[in-house]
Amino acid sequence: MRLAEAWRVAIDALRANRLRSVLTMLGVIIGVGAVVALVSIGTGTKHLIERQVEGLGSNLLIVVPGRLDPGAAPTSSPLSLDDVDAVTRVVGDRSRVAVTVSSGETVRAGDRAAYASMQGVLETTPGVFVRHLNRGAYLTRTDVTTGRRVAVLGAGIARQLFGERDPIGRQITVGGVRFRVIGTFEPLGQSLGVDRDGEIHVPVTAAQRLLGTDRIDALAIRAPDRDTIDQLCASVVATLVKRHPDTDFSAVTQEQILGVLGSILGVLTGVLAAIAGISLLVGGVGVSNIMLVSVRERTKEIGLRKAVGARPRDIGVQFLLEAVLLTTIGGVLGMALGITTAVLVDRLSPVPAAITWWSLALAFGVSAAVGIIFGVIPAQRAGRLDPVVALRTE
């Protein structure tokens, strides 16, 4: 039997039972659509987090006291501005070193109030991290040295406190202490779960005076290039351990953060895809069941074909092609459903989605494989029917 003729007969057989064919394909359509949509959402989320990490700056090295191992107890920071001077000597350029002292504070301007993340920083922060001003100016080295009470507001805090008014030159109160606004940041949004528009930057010395401490929470260093970041990491950690022998220090690079987050999201995406794949398995069982029913219904037809010279292989190929055709059409419709779902989720919700060619190829290949795997048994059963017995069947 020619292959083209076999395809024509398979199409005619599916047309003869349109409703049954559609219901049979439904499981495959849902399974493929779910796999494509969930993989797209997982991939889009991964790309979003990668952009957020890379958007912090290039060649970053973050140093914090304590260990970053899971379950490790938090460590109080022994770091001070003297340690910053020591690290600056190792780095060789103060503009590549940034620090932070963080505290959640209620900020007031007139009769308005908002909760903000106060960040005590150096004047080097915009050069180490990617932060652009919308208006005004950033902190200067003189502001840090003298502990001047000036502040740069995140876009969200500026909007909450001043609305559409220009905040430059106006007074705000942070923890009961007055600060003068000298600048505002451009809107940045969420980054790694942190609202960057809800930050207020003040000189680290002013923040320490406000909080009654001389500590700093963490150091950030921008390496000249990726080739030197590992060596710089070792030198900085060694310097801090030498100055504080009773404290462990951990350093993490952007590549390490991306690697960990990428692995976690990759596993989650795989798990979601596997769960969605269960419906493909159910759809395959449905295809096998319907094909077995079709063999039973067309027993006399099979006997007639064998009587006029059809070989068992020809009969088997015929029913196998029908199963593959069912799942292939279901796979194409499922891909369309998955793409449509991913696009709608990406445009109508805050959840990102990115459609990849490999997810489409995988879904289509799996749907075709389901037709082959679950169509083999009905095809073999049809091919083994005795023509004499089959012709006697009513």
N, C-alpha and C positions, 0 to 999 in steps of 0.2 A: 504494500500500500504506500503511495507517495505521501511525503510529508505535507505538501500543500493540500492534498485531498483530506488528510487527517485533520488539519487545522480547520478546514471548511466544515467538516462533519462535527467537530468539537464546538464551533461557534453556533451551528444550527441546533445542536443539543441544548446549549445554554439558552438560546432564544426560545426554545420550545417550553422551557420552565423558567420564565423570567423572574417571577416572585421568589421561587426557591433559590435561584442563583443569587439574587440580591441579598436575601437573608443569609445565605451561606457566606457571601463576601463580607457581611457586616462585621463579623469578628475580626477579619483581617484588616478591614478599613480602620476600625477603632484602634487595633493594636499598632499598626504602622503609624497612624496619626499621633497616638500618644507617645511613641518612641521619638518621632521627629520633633514634636512640640517640647517634650521634656529635655531632650538633648540640646535643643536650641536655647531653652531658658537657662540650663546649666552652663552652656558655653558663653551666653551673653553675660551672665553673672560673673564668670571667670574673667572675661575681657574687661568688665567694668572695674573689678577690684584691681586688676593689673594696671589699668589706666590711673586709678586713684593712687596706687603705690608709686608708680613712676611719676605722677604729677607732684609728689612731694619734693622732688628735686632729682638730680643725677648723682650717682656714685656716693650715696649716703651711707654713713656708718653711725648707728645709734648705740650709745654706751649707757648702761644702767647698772646700779648696784644690785647685787644678788644674782641668783641663777634663774634662767628662763625655763628650767625643766618643769614639766607638769607636776603639780603638787608641792613645788618648792615654796617654803614660807616666805612672805614678803620681808624685805630688808629695808630698814631705815637708812636713808641716804647720808653718808658721811662727807659727801662732796661739798666743796665750797668754791668761791671765786679764786682762791689760791690754787686749787686744782686746775681751774680753767687756764690760769697763767702757765702752769706746768705743761698741760696738754698743748697749749699754743706754741710753746718752745719745741715740742716734738713735731707738730704739724708744720711749723715755720711760717704760718700766715694766720693772723687773728681773724681775718675775714672768712675763713673756712670753718670756724668754730662757733657753734650756737649752744645756748643753754636754755633751760626752762625751769621755772618754779610755778607749779599749777595750784589753783585753788578755785573752788566754786563760790561765787560771791553774788550778792544782790546789788544791782547797780541802779541808781536813781538819777533822774534828771527832771527837776520840777516835781510835778505830781505823777510822773510815770516811773514805773519800776520794771526791771526784767532780771532774770537769773542768767548769769554769764559765767564762762570759764575764763578766769583771769590768768594770763600767762606773763610771768616775769621773764623778760628776755634781754638779750644783748642787741646792739644796733646791727649786728651781722645777720639777723634772722632772714631778711628777704634775699640775701645772697646765698644762704645755705638751703633754705626751703624756697619753693616757688610761691611767692606771695606778691601780688600786684596791688598798688594803691589805686583807689577810685578818685580820691581827692586829698588835698593836703600833703603832709610830709610824714616820714617815718622818724623813729627815734634816732638820736645822734649819740656819738660816744660821750659827749659832754653830758647829755641827759642821764646816761648810765653812770658816769663817774660821780655826778653830783646827786643822784637819786631824785631827779626832778619829777614832780608829779604831773606827768603828761601821759596821754593814752591814745592809742590807735584802735578804733572800733571795727569789729566785723560788720558786714553789711546788714545782717539780721538784727543785731543789737542796735545799730544806728537807726534802723527803721522803726524798731519798737519804742525807742526813747524819744526820737525827734520827728518821726513821720517823714514828711517831705521837706522839712526845714534843713538848712545847711548846719551840720553839727560843729563845724570847724570853729574853734575859739570858745565854744560853750563849755560849761562846767558840768561834771557828773560826780556822783558820790559813790565810791567803792569801799564797802566796809566802814562807812562813816568818815572816810577821808576824801577830800575834794581832789579831783584830777581835771586838767584842762585837755579837751579833745584837740589833737593836732592833725589827725588824718583818719581816713576810713579805707577799708579794704574793698576790692572788687568782690562781688558775690562768687562764692566758691562751692557752697552746698555741702553735702555729706562726703566724708572721706574716711573709709574704714570704720563706719558707724559713728563717727564723731562729727558734730555740726560745726564746721569751720567758720560759719558765719556768726556763730554765737560766742566768739572769742573776743577778749580785750587784751591788747598787748601794752604792757607798761614796763619801764626799766626794771631790770632784775633787782637792783638795789632798792628801789621804791617798794617792790613787792615784798622783799625780805623784811624791810622795816614795818610794812603793814602787817605781815604775818608774825613778826617777832621771832625771826629765825635767820640763820646765816647759811642755810643749806641751799643746794640746788638739786633738782630731782633727776635730771638726765643731761647728757651731752650729745650733741649731734655734730658730726664732722663731714665735710664734703671733700672726698679725696680728689686729687688732680685728675686721675683716670682710673679705669677699672683694674689695670694691671698692678697698681700700687696699693689697692684698698686692703688686701690681705696683710701685707707688710705693715701698713699704717695701723691696722686693727691690732696686731700683735704688739706693736710699740706702745700704743696708747694704753692698752690693758696692762702691760708690764709696768708702765709709769704709775698708773693708779694703784696697782697692787703694792708697789714699792712704797707709796705714800700712805696706804691704808692696808697693812698686812693682815688685819683681822677681818677684812671684807672681801668677798668674791665680787667680781665684776663680769658682766656679760656684754658682748658686742654682737650686733646683728646687722647684716647688710640688706640692701633692697633685694638682691638675688635670693638670699635665704628666706626673706619674707614671702616673696613671690613663689618660691619653691614649695614652702609649707602650705600656703593658701591654695596653690594650684593642685597639690596632691589631695588636699581635703575636698576641694570642689570636684576634682576628677572622680574621686571615689563616690561622692554623693550623686554625681551625674550618672555614673555607671549603675548605682543601686536603683535610681529612679527609672533608668532605661530598662533594667532587668525586671522591675515590677511591671512596667508597661508591657514588656515582652510576654508576660504571662497571658495577656489577652490574645497575643499572637498564637500561643500554644493552644488556647481554647479554640481560637478560630481554625487552627489546623485540625483539631479533633472534629470540629463541625464539618470541615471539608471532607475528611475521611468518612464520616458517618453518611453524609449525603451521597458520596460517590458509591458507597456500598449499597445504599438504597437504589441508586440509579442502575447498578449492575443487576440487582434483583428485578427491577422493573423492565429492563431491556434484555432479559435472558433469551427470549425467543429471537430477538434481533441478532444477538451474538451467535446463537446456533445457526441462523440462516447465513450469516457471513462466513462462518467456519465451513458450512456445507458447500459454499461456492468457492472455497479455496483460501480463505483468510487464515493466516498462520496465528498461533497463540501470541507471538510477538507483536503482530499487527494490532490485535485486539487490545493487548496490554498498553501499547503506545497510545492507542486511541483514548483510552480512559485516563492515562497519565497526562496527556495533553489537556484534557478537559479540566483536570485538577489544577494544573499549572496555570491555565488560562484564568480560572477563577481567582486564584491567589495573586496573579500578576495584575489583573484589572483592579482587584481589591487593594494591591500595593500602591498602584498609581493614584487611585482615589484617596487612599490613606495619606500619601505624601501631600496631596493637595489640601487635605483637611489639616494636616500637621503644620504646613506652611502658613495657611490662613490663620490658624490658632496662634502661632508664634508671632505673626505680624500684628494681630489684634492685641495680644498681651503686651507687646513692645510699645505699641502706640497709645493704648488706652489705660495702661497701668504703670506703676513705677518699677515693675519687674522688667529687666532687660532681656532681650532674646536675640540670638545671632544664629542664623541658619547656615549650616556648613554642608559642603558637598559630600563629605564622607558620611554624614548621618543619613542623607538621602540615599546614597549608594548602599549603605548598610541595610537600611529599612527595605529597599527594593530587593536586594539580594536575599534577605531573610524571608521576605514574603514569597519569592520564587522558590526558595529552598523548602519552605513549608509545603508548597504545592507538590514538590517532588517527593518529599519524605512521606507525607500523609496520603499521597496518591498512589504509592507503590502497592500497598496491600490490596486496595480495590482493583487496581490494574492487573495484578497477578491473579486475583480470584476470577476476574473476567476471562483472562487468557487460558485458565485451566478448565473452564467449563467444557463438559462433554457435549459435542454438537447434537447427538441423538437425544440426550436427556433434555438439552436446551430447547430443541424443536418441539418436544412433547409438552413443554411448560405452557400452561394457559394463563 
